[in-house]
């Protein structure tokens, strides 16, 4: 029974991944279909905002990991009082 449930969840997860991947690819390709009125040159590049957003998200996660080391409290912080 657990094995069937796991397979069902695995299939659903794979389906959700492929739907997400297809949607992202479609949105990236839609970037070719309209005329861009860019102020700066990089804004006119294909997929600029998608790549910019992805890189910004990765940088945000990496900065947050380092920031966690600065602001993290001991595990028993509230028990000490």
C-alpha distances in whole Angstrom, upper triangle without the diagonal:
4,5,5,6,9,10,11,12,14,15,17,18,20,21,23,24,26,27,29,30,32,33,35,36,38,39,41,42,43,46,48,48,51,54,54,57,56,59,58,57,54,52,53,51,48,45,47,45,42,43,45,42,39,42,43,39,39,42,41,38,40,43,40,39,42,43,41,42,45,44,41,42,41,38,40,42,42,42,45,47
4,5,5,6,9,10,11,12,14,15,16,18,20,21,22,24,26,27,28,30,31,33,34,36,37,39,40,42,44,46,47,49,52,52,54,54,56,55,55,51,50,51,49,46,43,44,43,39,40,42,39,36,39,40,36,35,39,38,34,36,39,37,35,39,40,37,39,42,41,38,39,38,34,36,39,39,39,42,44
4,5,5,6,9,10,10,12,14,15,16,18,20,21,22,24,25,27,28,30,31,33,34,36,37,39,40,42,44,45,48,51,51,53,53,55,54,53,50,49,50,47,44,41,43,42,38,39,41,38,36,38,39,36,35,38,38,34,36,39,37,35,39,40,38,39,43,42,39,40,39,36,38,41,41,41,44,47
4,5,5,6,9,10,11,12,14,15,16,18,20,21,23,24,26,27,29,30,31,33,35,36,37,39,41,43,44,46,49,49,52,52,54,54,53,49,48,49,47,43,41,43,41,38,38,41,38,36,38,39,36,35,39,38,35,37,40,38,37,40,42,39,41,44,43,41,42,41,38,41,43,43,43,46,48
4,5,5,6,9,10,11,12,14,15,16,18,20,21,22,24,26,27,28,30,31,33,34,36,37,39,42,42,45,48,47,50,50,52,51,51,48,46,47,45,42,39,41,39,36,37,39,36,33,36,37,33,33,37,35,33,35,38,35,34,38,39,36,38,41,40,38,39,38,35,38,40,40,40,43,45
4,5,5,6,9,10,10,12,14,15,16,18,20,21,22,24,26,27,28,30,31,33,34,36,38,40,41,43,46,46,49,48,50,49,49,45,44,45,43,40,37,39,37,33,34,36,33,31,33,34,31,30,34,33,30,32,35,33,31,35,36,34,36,39,38,35,37,36,33,36,38,38,39,42,44
4,5,5,6,9,10,10,12,14,15,16,18,20,21,22,24,26,27,28,30,31,33,34,36,38,39,42,45,45,48,47,50,49,48,45,44,44,42,39,36,38,37,33,34,36,33,31,33,35,31,31,35,34,31,33,36,34,33,37,38,36,38,41,40,38,40,39,37,39,41,42,42,45,47
4,5,5,6,9,10,11,12,14,16,17,18,20,21,23,24,26,27,29,30,32,33,35,37,38,40,43,43,46,46,49,48,47,44,43,43,41,38,35,37,36,32,33,35,33,30,33,34,31,31,35,34,31,34,36,34,34,37,38,36,38,41,40,38,40,40,37,40,42,42,42,46,47
4,5,5,6,9,10,10,12,14,15,16,18,20,21,22,24,25,27,28,30,31,33,36,36,39,42,41,44,44,46,45,45,41,40,41,39,36,33,35,33,29,30,33,30,27,30,31,28,28,31,30,27,30,33,31,30,34,35,32,35,38,37,34,36,36,34,36,38,38,39,42,44
4,5,5,6,9,10,10,12,14,15,16,18,20,21,22,24,26,27,28,30,32,34,35,37,41,40,43,43,45,44,43,40,39,39,37,34,31,33,32,28,29,31,29,26,29,30,27,26,30,29,27,29,32,30,29,33,34,32,34,37,37,35,37,37,34,37,39,39,40,43,45
4,5,5,6,9,10,11,12,14,15,16,18,20,21,22,24,26,27,28,31,32,33,36,39,39,42,42,45,44,43,39,38,39,36,33,30,33,31,28,29,31,29,27,29,31,28,28,31,31,29,31,34,32,32,35,37,35,37,40,39,38,40,40,38,40,42,42,44,47,48
4,5,5,6,9,10,10,12,14,15,16,18,20,21,22,24,26,27,29,31,32,34,37,37,40,40,43,42,41,38,37,37,35,32,29,31,30,26,27,30,27,25,28,29,26,26,30,29,27,30,32,31,30,34,35,33,36,39,38,36,38,39,36,39,40,41,42,45,47
4,5,5,6,9,10,10,12,14,15,16,18,20,21,22,24,26,27,30,31,33,36,35,38,38,40,39,39,35,34,35,33,30,27,29,27,24,25,27,24,22,25,26,23,23,26,26,23,26,29,27,27,30,32,30,32,35,34,33,35,36,34,37,38,38,40,43,44
4,5,5,6,9,10,10,12,14,15,16,18,20,21,22,24,26,28,29,32,35,34,38,37,40,39,38,34,33,34,31,28,25,28,27,23,24,26,24,22,25,26,23,23,27,27,25,27,30,29,28,32,33,32,34,37,37,35,38,38,36,39,41,41,43,46,47
4,5,5,6,9,10,10,12,14,15,16,18,20,21,22,25,27,27,30,33,33,36,36,39,38,38,34,33,33,31,28,25,28,26,23,24,27,24,22,26,27,24,25,28,28,26,29,32,30,30,34,35,34,36,39,38,37,40,41,39,42,43,43,45,48,49
4,6,5,6,9,10,11,12,14,15,16,18,20,21,23,25,26,28,31,31,34,34,37,36,35,32,31,31,29,26,23,25,24,20,22,24,21,20,23,24,21,22,26,25,23,26,29,27,28,31,32,31,34,36,35,34,37,38,36,39,40,40,42,45,46
4,5,5,6,9,10,11,12,14,15,16,18,20,22,24,25,27,30,30,33,32,35,34,33,30,28,29,27,24,21,23,22,18,19,22,19,17,20,22,19,19,23,23,21,24,27,26,26,29,30,29,32,35,34,33,36,37,35,39,39,40,42,45,46
4,5,5,6,8,10,10,12,14,15,16,18,20,22,23,25,29,29,32,32,35,34,33,29,28,28,26,23,20,23,22,18,20,22,21,18,22,23,21,21,25,25,24,26,29,29,29,32,33,33,35,38,37,37,39,41,39,42,43,44,46,48,50
4,5,5,6,9,10,10,12,14,15,16,19,21,21,24,27,27,30,30,33,33,32,29,27,27,26,22,20,22,21,18,20,22,20,18,22,23,21,22,26,25,24,27,30,29,29,33,34,33,36,38,38,37,40,41,40,43,43,44,46,49,50
4,5,5,6,9,10,11,12,14,15,17,20,21,22,25,25,28,28,31,30,29,26,25,25,23,20,17,19,18,14,16,19,16,15,18,20,17,18,22,22,21,24,26,25,26,29,30,30,33,35,34,34,37,38,37,40,41,41,43,46,47
4,5,5,6,9,10,11,12,14,16,18,19,22,24,24,27,27,30,29,28,25,23,23,21,18,15,18,17,13,15,18,16,14,17,19,17,18,22,22,21,23,26,26,26,29,31,31,33,35,35,35,38,40,38,42,42,43,45,48,49
4,5,5,6,9,10,10,12,15,16,17,20,23,23,27,27,30,29,28,25,24,23,21,18,15,19,18,14,16,19,18,17,20,22,20,21,25,25,24,27,29,29,30,33,34,34,37,39,39,38,41,43,42,45,46,46,49,51,52
4,5,5,6,9,10,10,13,15,16,18,21,21,24,24,27,27,27,24,22,22,20,17,14,17,16,13,15,18,16,15,19,20,19,20,23,23,23,26,28,28,29,32,33,33,36,38,37,37,40,42,41,44,44,45,48,50,51
4,5,5,6,9,10,11,14,15,17,20,19,22,22,25,24,24,20,19,19,17,14,11,14,12,9,12,14,13,12,15,17,16,17,20,20,20,23,25,25,26,29,30,30,33,35,35,35,38,40,40,43,43,44,46,48,50
4,5,5,6,9,10,12,13,16,19,19,22,22,25,24,23,20,19,18,16,13,10,14,14,10,12,15,15,14,17,19,18,19,22,23,23,25,28,28,29,32,33,33,36,38,38,38,41,43,43,46,46,47,50,52,53
4,5,5,6,9,10,11,14,17,18,21,21,25,25,23,21,19,18,17,13,11,15,14,12,14,17,16,16,19,21,20,22,25,25,26,28,30,30,32,34,35,36,39,40,40,40,44,46,45,48,48,49,52,54,55
4,5,5,7,9,10,12,15,15,18,18,22,22,21,18,16,16,15,12,9,12,11,9,12,14,13,14,17,18,18,20,22,23,24,26,28,28,30,32,33,34,37,38,38,38,42,44,43,47,46,47,50,52,53
4,5,5,8,10,12,14,14,17,17,20,20,18,16,14,13,12,8,6,9,9,7,10,12,12,12,15,17,17,18,21,22,23,25,27,27,29,31,32,33,36,37,37,38,42,44,44,47,47,48,50,52,53
4,5,6,8,10,13,14,18,18,21,21,19,17,16,14,13,9,8,12,12,11,13,16,16,16,19,21,21,22,25,26,27,28,30,31,33,35,36,37,40,41,41,42,45,48,47,51,50,51,54,56,57
4,5,5,8,11,12,15,16,20,20,19,17,15,14,13,10,9,12,12,11,14,16,16,17,20,21,22,23,26,26,28,30,31,32,34,36,37,38,41,42,42,43,46,48,48,51,51,52,54,56,57
4,6,6,9,9,12,13,17,17,15,14,11,10,9,7,6,9,10,10,12,14,14,16,18,19,20,22,24,25,26,28,29,31,32,34,35,36,39,40,40,41,45,47,47,51,50,51,54,56,57
4,6,8,9,13,14,18,18,16,15,13,10,10,7,8,11,13,13,15,17,18,19,21,22,23,25,27,28,29,31,33,34,36,37,38,40,42,43,44,45,48,51,51,54,54,55,58,59,60
4,7,9,13,15,19,19,18,17,15,13,13,11,12,14,15,15,17,19,20,21,23,25,26,27,29,30,32,34,35,36,38,40,40,42,45,46,46,47,50,53,53,56,55,56,59,61,62
4,6,10,12,16,17,16,16,13,11,12,11,12,14,14,15,18,19,19,21,23,24,25,28,29,30,32,34,35,36,38,40,40,41,44,45,45,46,50,53,53,56,55,56,59,60,61
4,7,9,13,14,14,14,11,9,11,11,13,14,14,16,18,19,20,22,24,24,26,28,29,30,33,34,35,36,39,40,40,42,45,45,46,47,51,54,54,57,56,57,60,61,62
4,6,9,11,11,11,8,6,9,10,11,11,12,14,16,16,18,20,21,22,24,26,26,27,30,31,32,33,36,37,37,39,42,42,42,44,48,51,51,54,53,54,57,59,59
4,7,9,10,11,8,8,11,13,14,13,13,17,18,17,19,22,23,22,25,27,27,28,31,32,32,34,37,38,37,40,42,42,43,45,48,51,52,55,53,54,58,59,59
4,6,7,8,5,6,9,12,13,11,12,15,16,15,17,20,20,20,23,25,24,25,28,30,29,31,34,35,35,37,40,39,40,42,46,49,50,53,51,52,56,57,57
4,7,9,7,8,12,15,16,13,13,17,18,16,18,21,21,20,23,25,25,25,29,30,29,31,34,34,34,37,39,39,39,42,45,48,50,53,51,52,55,56,57
4,6,6,7,10,13,14,11,12,16,16,14,17,19,18,18,22,23,22,24,27,27,27,29,32,32,32,35,37,37,38,40,44,47,48,51,49,51,54,55,55
4,5,6,7,11,13,10,12,16,15,14,17,19,18,19,22,23,23,24,27,28,28,30,32,33,33,36,38,38,39,41,45,48,49,52,51,52,56,56,57
4,5,5,9,10,7,9,12,11,10,13,15,14,15,18,20,19,21,24,24,25,27,29,29,30,33,35,35,36,38,42,45,46,49,48,49,53,53,54
4,6,8,9,6,7,11,11,10,12,15,15,15,18,20,20,21,24,25,25,27,29,30,31,33,35,35,36,38,42,45,46,49,47,49,52,53,54
4,7,8,7,9,12,13,12,15,17,17,18,21,22,23,24,27,28,28,30,32,33,34,36,38,39,40,41,45,48,49,52,51,52,55,56,57
4,6,5,9,11,10,11,14,15,15,17,19,20,21,23,25,26,27,29,31,32,33,35,37,38,39,40,44,47,47,51,50,51,54,55,56
4,6,9,9,9,11,13,14,15,17,19,20,21,23,25,26,27,29,31,32,33,35,37,38,39,40,44,46,47,50,50,51,54,55,56
4,6,5,6,8,10,11,12,14,15,17,18,20,21,23,24,26,27,29,30,32,34,35,36,37,41,43,43,47,46,47,50,52,53
4,6,5,6,8,10,11,12,14,15,16,18,20,21,22,24,26,27,28,30,32,33,34,35,39,42,42,45,45,46,49,50,51
4,5,5,6,8,10,10,12,14,15,16,18,20,21,22,24,26,26,28,31,31,32,33,37,39,40,43,42,43,46,48,49
4,5,5,6,9,10,11,12,14,15,17,19,20,21,23,25,26,27,30,31,31,32,36,38,38,42,41,42,45,47,48
4,5,5,6,8,10,11,12,14,15,17,18,20,21,23,24,26,28,29,30,31,35,37,38,41,40,42,45,46,47
4,5,5,6,9,10,11,12,14,15,16,18,20,21,22,24,26,27,28,29,33,36,36,40,39,40,43,44,46
4,6,5,6,9,10,10,12,14,15,16,18,20,21,22,25,26,26,27,31,34,34,37,36,38,41,42,43
4,5,5,6,9,10,11,13,14,15,17,19,20,21,24,25,26,26,30,32,33,36,36,37,40,41,43
4,5,5,6,9,10,11,12,14,16,17,18,20,22,23,24,25,29,32,32,36,35,37,40,41,42
4,6,5,6,9,10,10,12,14,16,16,18,20,21,22,23,27,30,31,34,33,34,38,38,40
4,5,5,6,9,10,10,12,15,15,16,19,20,21,22,25,28,28,31,31,32,35,36,38
4,5,5,6,9,10,11,13,14,15,18,19,20,21,25,27,27,31,30,32,35,36,37
4,5,5,6,8,10,11,12,14,16,17,18,20,23,26,27,30,29,31,34,35,37
4,6,5,6,9,10,10,12,15,15,16,17,21,24,25,28,27,29,32,32,34
4,5,5,6,9,10,10,13,15,15,16,19,22,22,26,25,27,30,31,32
4,5,5,7,9,10,12,13,15,15,19,21,22,26,25,28,30,31,33
4,5,5,6,9,10,11,12,14,18,20,22,25,24,26,29,29,31
4,5,5,6,9,10,10,11,15,18,19,22,21,23,26,27,28
4,6,5,7,9,10,10,14,16,17,21,20,23,25,26,28
4,5,5,7,9,10,14,16,18,21,20,23,25,26,27
4,5,5,6,8,12,15,17,20,18,21,24,24,25
4,5,5,6,9,12,13,17,15,18,21,21,23
4,6,6,9,11,13,16,15,18,20,20,22
4,6,9,12,14,17,15,18,21,20,22
4,6,10,12,15,12,15,18,18,19
4,7,9,12,10,13,15,16,17
4,6,8,6,9,12,12,14
4,5,5,9,10,10,13
4,6,8,9,10,13
4,6,5,7,10
4,6,6,8
4,6,6
4,6
4
